Amino acid sequence: MRFALATPGLNNYPAAMAPWEPRSSGADVVRFARKADQLSWDWLTLPEHIIMPTDMAPVMGSRFAEGIAAAAVLCGATQRIRMLTYILALPYRHPLLLAKQISTMEFLAGGRFTLGTAVGHLEKEFEVLGVPFEKRGAITDEYLRALKEVWTSDHPRFEGEFVQFRDIVFEPKPRQKPHPPIYIGGNTKAAMRRAVMLGDGWIPWLVTAADLPGCIEYMKSLPEWEEKAARFEILVTTTAYNVEDYSHAERGETEISGDRDSVLREIEALKKAGATAVQVMPPKVQTFEQSLEWIEWYDSEIIPQFR
């Protein structure tokens, strides 16, 4: 079992935000990352939205980082821990630009990046960025193939509906081979198919231990599963968000477990259901210092039980 740690201070999602986070600074985020790097956490997860529609800000929050810039800064501030965008909407960026950003970061940081990506769901965000919302699935599939082509080929060439290139040179290549891992987000069967066909892992949203076995059974039924089953990551959040999907409206308070017995039960249930990794959200403690103390406690009391 591997452990991803949600990075506080990069968003202000009301359902999960701790009281100290609205006052947090960039220096706090860097200090948090360095503390996690000194411990045994496998990833830091980095949220992202480019803009937030005003009608969604009350339920999603107004602060969201840009994922690649955040990953690059935190890679530079740390030595060991990996960065995972959770989740970057792939249609928002031309794949050659995104490929270059990631491979440059990998080159300078010695790898340590995992692309967590999905089709996106905020229609207004697509509208503002000039990306056709109704074609987001097709764009995502094509961009994933284009990323792999330019990362792995000595003579990249691609002819698609949304992107075309040939007679180009692309360096530096990523340090991780054949390319940085790609984890696909989304709860639909289309997202699961995309994860198995084009990804190296699946990172769902609002999927519980009770839901997970059925989802895994569906993915196992796909012909591409067998080839990557041994290395396919299924990373599930331990937080049971009490929100509606897509609208993000809160249906009640989201409880984030902080005591040893509750945390152990959550992880054991997800492991038994088929998760290979978990994303952990620190509880809603009052101060930044308490959040540092909690992730250190978790590292000594919880993680060793599942290694």
WOWOFEN-V375430 format. One record per residue. N is the residue number from 1. RES is the residue in three letters. SS is DSSP state (a for helix, b for strand, c for the rest). NEAR is the number of other C-alpha atoms within 8 Angstrom. Layout:
BEGIN
N&RES&SS&NEAR, N&RES&SS&NEAR
END
This chain:
BEGIN
1&MET&c&9, 2&ARG&b&9, 3&PHE&b&12, 4&ALA&b&13, 5&LEU&b&13, 6&ALA&b&11, 7&THR&c&11, 8&PRO&c&8, 9&GLY&c&12, 10&LEU&c&11, 11&ASN&b&11, 12&ASN&c&13, 13&TYR&c&9, 14&PRO&c&9, 15&ALA&c&11, 16&ALA&c&11, 17&MET&c&10, 18&ALA&c&9, 19&PRO&c&9, 20&TRP&c&10, 21&GLU&a&11, 22&PRO&a&7, 23&ARG&a&5, 24&SER&c&9, 25&SER&c&7, 26&GLY&a&7, 27&ALA&a&6, 28&ASP&a&10, 29&VAL&a&13, 30&VAL&a&10, 31&ARG&a&8, 32&PHE&a&10, 33&ALA&a&13, 34&ARG&a&10, 35&LYS&a&9, 36&ALA&a&13, 37&ASP&a&12, 38&GLN&a&6, 39&LEU&c&8, 40&SER&c&8, 41&TRP&c&13, 42&ASP&c&10, 43&TRP&b&11, 44&LEU&b&15, 45&THR&b&13, 46&LEU&b&16, 47&PRO&c&14, 48&GLU&c&12, 49&HIS&c&10, 50&ILE&c&8, 51&ILE&c&6, 52&MET&c&10, 53&PRO&c&8, 54&THR&a&6, 55&ASP&a&5, 56&MET&a&10, 57&ALA&a&10, 58&PRO&a&9, 59&VAL&a&12, 60&MET&a&10, 61&GLY&c&13, 62&SER&c&9, 63&ARG&c&7, 64&PHE&b&13, 65&ALA&c&12, 66&GLU&c&10, 67&GLY&a&11, 68&ILE&a&9, 69&ALA&a&7, 70&ALA&a&10, 71&ALA&a&13, 72&ALA&a&9, 73&VAL&a&8, 74&LEU&a&11, 75&CYS&a&14, 76&GLY&a&8, 77&ALA&a&9, 78&THR&c&10, 79&GLN&c&7, 80&ARG&c&6, 81&ILE&c&13, 82&ARG&b&11, 83&MET&b&14, 84&LEU&b&13, 85&THR&b&16, 86&TYR&c&10, 87&ILE&c&11, 88&LEU&b&14, 89&ALA&b&10, 90&LEU&a&11, 91&PRO&a&12, 92&TYR&a&8, 93&ARG&c&7, 94&HIS&c&8, 95&PRO&a&10, 96&LEU&a&9, 97&LEU&a&8, 98&LEU&a&9, 99&ALA&a&11, 100&LYS&a&9, 101&GLN&a&9, 102&ILE&a&11, 103&SER&a&13, 104&THR&a&11, 105&MET&a&11, 106&GLU&a&14, 107&PHE&a&12, 108&LEU&a&7, 109&ALA&a&9, 110&GLY&c&7, 111&GLY&c&12, 112&ARG&c&11, 113&PHE&b&12, 114&THR&b&12, 115&LEU&b&11, 116&GLY&b&14, 117&THR&b&14, 118&ALA&b&13, 119&VAL&c&10, 120&GLY&c&9, 121&HIS&c&5, 122&LEU&c&6, 123&GLU&a&7, 124&LYS&a&7, 125&GLU&a&11, 126&PHE&a&12, 127&GLU&a&10, 128&VAL&a&7, 129&LEU&a&7, 130&GLY&c&6, 131&VAL&c&10, 132&PRO&c&8, 133&PHE&a&8, 134&GLU&a&5, 135&LYS&a&7, 136&ARG&a&12, 137&GLY&a&8, 138&ALA&a&7, 139&ILE&a&10, 140&THR&a&12, 141&ASP&a&10, 142&GLU&a&11, 143&TYR&a&13, 144&LEU&a&10, 145&ARG&a&9, 146&ALA&a&12, 147&LEU&a&11, 148&LYS&a&9, 149&GLU&a&11, 150&VAL&a&13, 151&TRP&a&13, 152&THR&a&10, 153&SER&c&7, 154&ASP&c&7, 155&HIS&c&8, 156&PRO&c&14, 157&ARG&c&11, 158&PHE&b&10, 159&GLU&b&7, 160&GLY&c&7, 161&GLU&c&5, 162&PHE&c&6, 163&VAL&c&10, 164&GLN&b&9, 165&PHE&b&9, 166&ARG&c&8, 167&ASP&c&7, 168&ILE&c&8, 169&VAL&c&7, 170&PHE&c&9, 171&GLU&c&4, 172&PRO&c&8, 173&LYS&c&10, 174&PRO&c&14, 175&ARG&c&11, 176&GLN&c&8, 177&LYS&c&6, 178&PRO&c&6, 179&HIS&c&10, 180&PRO&c&12, 181&PRO&c&10, 182&ILE&b&11, 183&TYR&b&15, 184&ILE&b&17, 185&GLY&b&14, 186&GLY&c&11, 187&ASN&c&10, 188&THR&c&6, 189&LYS&a&6, 190&ALA&a&6, 191&ALA&a&12, 192&MET&a&14, 193&ARG&a&10, 194&ARG&a&11, 195&ALA&a&14, 196&VAL&a&15, 197&MET&a&8, 198&LEU&a&9, 199&GLY&c&12, 200&ASP&c&14, 201&GLY&b&14, 202&TRP&b&16, 203&ILE&b&12, 204&PRO&c&11, 205&TRP&c&9, 206&LEU&c&9, 207&VAL&c&10, 208&THR&c&9, 209&ALA&a&9, 210&ALA&a&7, 211&ASP&a&8, 212&LEU&a&13, 213&PRO&a&10, 214&GLY&a&7, 215&CYS&a&9, 216&ILE&a&9, 217&GLU&a&8, 218&TYR&a&8, 219&MET&a&11, 220&LYS&a&9, 221&SER&c&7, 222&LEU&c&9, 223&PRO&c&6, 224&GLU&c&8, 225&TRP&a&12, 226&GLU&a&7, 227&GLU&a&6, 228&LYS&a&10, 229&ALA&a&7, 230&ALA&a&5, 231&ARG&a&6, 232&PHE&c&9, 233&GLU&b&11, 234&ILE&b&11, 235&LEU&b&13, 236&VAL&b&14, 237&THR&b&11, 238&THR&c&11, 239&THR&c&10, 240&ALA&c&10, 241&TYR&c&9, 242&ASN&c&10, 243&VAL&b&11, 244&GLU&c&9, 245&ASP&c&7, 246&TYR&c&5, 247&SER&c&7, 248&HIS&c&9, 249&ALA&c&8, 250&GLU&b&10, 251&ARG&c&7, 252&GLY&c&6, 253&GLU&c&7, 254&THR&c&11, 255&GLU&c&7, 256&ILE&c&11, 257&SER&c&8, 258&GLY&c&8, 259&ASP&c&6, 260&ARG&a&8, 261&ASP&a&6, 262&SER&a&9, 263&VAL&a&11, 264&LEU&a&9, 265&ARG&a&8, 266&GLU&a&9, 267&ILE&a&10, 268&GLU&a&8, 269&ALA&a&9, 270&LEU&a&14, 271&LYS&a&11, 272&LYS&a&7, 273&ALA&a&10, 274&GLY&c&10, 275&ALA&c&14, 276&THR&c&10, 277&ALA&b&13, 278&VAL&b&14, 279&GLN&b&13, 280&VAL&b&11, 281&MET&c&11, 282&PRO&c&12, 283&PRO&c&10, 284&LYS&c&9, 285&VAL&c&11, 286&GLN&c&8, 287&THR&c&8, 288&PHE&a&10, 289&GLU&a&6, 290&GLN&a&9, 291&SER&a&11, 292&LEU&a&10, 293&GLU&a&8, 294&TRP&a&9, 295&ILE&a&10, 296&GLU&a&10, 297&TRP&a&9, 298&TYR&a&9, 299&ASP&a&12, 300&SER&a&8, 301&GLU&a&9, 302&ILE&c&12, 303&ILE&a&11, 304&PRO&a&8, 305&GLN&a&6, 306&PHE&a&6, 307&ARG&c&6
END
